[in-house]
C-alpha cells in the first residue's frame, strides 16, 4: 500500500479502512501505514491474492519464440528493495 503523499489521501484511506469489515495487506510496512491513516481494526498481513487466481485456459498469452514480457514501474520510494 502506498505511498500516500498527501493528507487528503491518508484521510480517505483511513476513512475507508474504518468502514471495512476486514483489512489485509501484503507487508508489514503497509500495515503500519494503514494504522497511521487511522485504521482501528486488526490488520492481517497475507500473501498477495493474485497468487490464488487460476491461470487462463488459453494459449493466448503464450509466446511462440519463448519471450517473456516484463512491465517495469518506476517506484519513488524503493529503499526497501535494496535490503
KEGUSE-9734 format. One line per 10 residues: number of its first residue (from 1); their letters; for each residue x, y, z of N, C-alpha, C. Coordinates in pm, 1 decimal. Atoms other than C-alpha are relative to their C-alpha. Layout:
<atoms>
NUM = A = X,Y,Z,X,Y,Z,X,Y,Z; ...
</atoms>
This chain:
<atoms>
1 = XXXXXXXXXX = 84.2,-115.3,0.0,0.0,0.0,0.0,89.0,121.8,0.0; -73.6,-124.8,-1.8,121.0,347.4,-68.8,93.3,13.9,-119.7; -8.4,-105.1,-100.1,297.9,569.1,-95.1,-122.5,91.5,-2.0; 108.3,-98.3,-13.7,35.0,813.3,31.7,65.8,130.8,38.2; -78.6,-121.1,-21.6,190.4,1156.1,-1.5,-81.3,118.0,53.3; 78.2,-115.6,-42.8,-98.6,1390.6,72.6,-84.4,-31.8,122.9; 86.7,13.0,-117.2,-300.7,1449.6,387.2,-137.2,-50.0,-41.6; 131.9,41.0,48.4,-618.1,1406.7,183.2,-3.6,-149.9,-31.5; 0.1,142.6,32.5,-517.3,1062.1,55.7,8.1,-84.9,126.8; -8.0,73.1,-126.7,-423.9,946.6,407.0,-135.5,2.2,71.6
11 = XXXXXXXXXX = 132.0,-11.8,-62.2,-756.1,1075.4,538.6,-99.6,-93.1,-68.5; 93.7,83.8,75.4,-951.0,899.4,260.8,24.3,-148.6,26.0; -31.5,140.5,-27.5,-769.8,570.7,321.0,-43.9,-36.9,141.3; 40.7,25.7,-138.3,-828.0,593.6,696.3,-150.6,-9.8,13.5; 146.6,0.5,-3.5,-1196.5,673.4,649.4,-54.7,-129.6,-59.0; 43.2,123.7,65.7,-1240.3,381.0,412.4,35.0,-122.1,84.2; -44.2,113.6,-81.2,-1041.1,144.3,634.4,-88.8,-19.5,122.0; 83.3,10.1,-120.6,-1253.8,223.7,939.3,-139.0,-56.2,-30.4; 130.6,53.4,38.5,-1562.9,115.9,745.2,7.6,-145.5,-46.7; -18.1,135.8,51.5,-1417.4,-217.6,634.6,-24.7,-104.0,109.7
21 = XXXXXXXXXX = 20.4,111.7,-92.4,-1513.0,-549.0,794.6,130.0,-74.5,26.7; -128.3,68.8,-14.3,-1163.9,-690.7,740.1,105.2,78.1,-78.6; -109.9,-68.5,67.3,-826.5,-544.9,645.1,115.7,-96.8,-18.2; -117.0,82.7,28.8,-548.6,-737.9,474.3,95.2,80.0,-87.6; -104.5,-65.1,79.0,-220.4,-612.3,331.9,107.8,-102.9,-30.9; -103.0,94.7,42.6,81.7,-773.9,168.4,128.8,6.2,80.1; -125.1,-11.2,-75.1,356.1,-649.2,403.0,-19.4,85.4,124.3; 6.9,-72.4,-127.7,424.9,-501.6,747.1,3.9,151.6,-20.1; -8.6,-143.8,26.8,513.2,-160.8,602.2,-137.6,55.5,-36.4; 135.5,-42.3,36.5,163.3,-138.6,451.4,-92.2,-2.2,121.0
31 = XXXXXXXXXX = 81.2,7.4,-121.7,6.3,-246.6,782.4,26.7,121.3,88.4; -36.3,-117.5,-79.0,195.8,29.1,962.5,-60.6,126.3,-58.8; 56.4,-116.5,67.3,86.8,286.4,706.0,-151.1,6.1,20.8; 144.6,5.0,-18.7,-274.2,174.9,735.9,-37.9,41.4,142.3; 23.8,-40.8,-139.5,-259.0,213.2,1116.0,21.9,150.5,15.5; -28.1,-143.7,-6.1,-104.9,559.4,1073.0,-111.7,82.0,-63.4; 111.7,-68.7,66.4,-400.3,650.4,849.9,-127.7,-5.4,83.4; 114.7,1.4,-89.8,-639.7,566.4,1131.7,-77.7,-129.8,6.5; 68.4,129.1,-8.5,-737.4,201.4,1085.9,3.1,-47.4,144.5; 9.7,44.4,-139.6,-858.1,62.4,1418.4,-14.7,-151.2,13.0
41 = XXXXXXXXXX = 19.8,144.3,-4.0,-926.6,-299.4,1326.2,133.9,-73.3,-3.2; -116.4,86.7,18.4,-686.4,-589.7,1324.2,34.7,-0.1,-148.6; -46.4,2.6,138.8,-478.8,-579.4,1006.3,82.4,-125.9,-17.3; -71.7,124.7,25.1,-364.6,-913.7,871.4,94.0,15.8,-119.2; -96.4,2.7,109.6,-51.4,-947.6,659.9,-12.3,-137.0,-65.3; 26.2,124.7,73.2,-127.3,-1209.3,393.9,70.7,2.3,-135.1; -57.7,9.3,134.3,4.1,-1331.1,60.6,-86.6,79.1,-98.3; 71.6,-72.3,104.4,-93.2,-1136.5,-249.0,-111.4,-88.2,-55.6; 110.4,82.4,49.5,-440.3,-1259.5,-353.2,13.4,-37.8,-147.3; -18.2,34.9,141.8,-325.4,-1262.9,-716.0,54.8,-141.2,-15.6
51 = XXXXXXXXXX = -54.5,135.3,7.7,-143.6,-1586.9,-638.0,-108.8,-106.9,7.3; 110.9,96.1,-9.6,-482.2,-1753.2,-577.4,-79.6,-8.5,-129.9; 72.7,1.3,127.0,-605.5,-1676.3,-929.6,35.9,-123.1,-82.7; -24.4,113.0,89.8,-646.0,-1967.6,-1168.0,62.6,52.5,-129.1; -59.0,-45.2,126.6,-430.8,-1943.1,-1480.8,-104.4,-4.7,-111.5; 96.5,0.9,110.7,-615.0,-1866.0,-1804.4,1.0,-134.7,-72.7; 10.9,127.1,72.1,-740.0,-2164.0,-2001.6,21.2,19.9,-149.8; -26.8,-29.0,140.6,-598.7,-2032.5,-2325.3,149.8,12.8,-21.8; -139.6,-20.3,35.9,-267.4,-2015.5,-2504.0,22.9,140.1,-55.4; -9.4,-134.8,54.8,-333.0,-1651.8,-2592.6,120.9,75.4,54.0
61 = XXXXXXXXXX = -114.5,-68.2,-58.5,-53.4,-1543.1,-2360.3,132.5,-66.5,-33.2; -121.9,73.5,32.4,196.3,-1797.7,-2489.8,76.4,69.6,-112.3; -84.9,-60.2,101.3,487.2,-1670.6,-2692.4,58.4,-110.9,-87.1; -53.0,102.3,90.0,595.1,-1864.9,-2999.1,152.8,-4.3,1.3; -146.3,-1.5,0.0,957.6,-1757.4,-2954.9,59.5,-9.3,140.4; -49.3,15.3,-136.3,982.2,-1809.5,-2577.5,26.6,131.0,72.0; -22.8,-129.8,-62.5,988.9,-1437.3,-2499.5,-86.8,15.9,124.7; 73.7,-30.3,-122.4,876.6,-1310.2,-2159.4,-20.7,150.7,4.3; 31.7,-142.0,-9.1,702.4,-975.0,-2115.5,14.0,44.1,145.0; -17.3,-55.6,-132.7,803.1,-765.0,-1816.2,-44.6,145.4,-5.4
71 = XXXXXXXXXX = 46.3,-138.5,-7.8,621.7,-443.8,-1723.7,75.2,69.2,113.0; -79.4,-70.7,-99.9,857.6,-205.8,-1542.8,-78.2,118.0,55.1; 67.6,-111.8,-63.9,731.4,50.3,-1296.3,102.2,76.3,81.9; -89.9,-85.3,-75.2,920.7,341.1,-1150.0,-57.5,21.8,139.8; 42.1,-18.3,-138.6,889.4,328.9,-769.5,80.8,114.2,58.9; -71.5,-112.4,-60.1,973.9,656.3,-599.1,58.2,-36.8,135.4; -44.7,38.8,-133.9,1003.6,504.0,-252.3,44.4,-145.6,-5.4; -44.4,137.8,21.5,1213.2,196.0,-331.3,117.6,-40.8,87.8; -109.4,35.8,-89.3,1461.8,187.4,-42.3,-13.9,-142.8,52.1; 22.0,134.7,-51.7,1303.0,-136.4,79.1,48.7,-106.4,-96.1
81 = XXX = -48.8,96.3,97.8,1416.6,-305.9,-243.6,150.0,-26.6,17.1; -145.9,10.0,-13.1,1781.7,-250.6,-153.7,42.5,-87.7,117.6; -33.4,80.1,-119.1,1763.2,-455.0,168.9,27.3,-142.1,-35.0
</atoms>
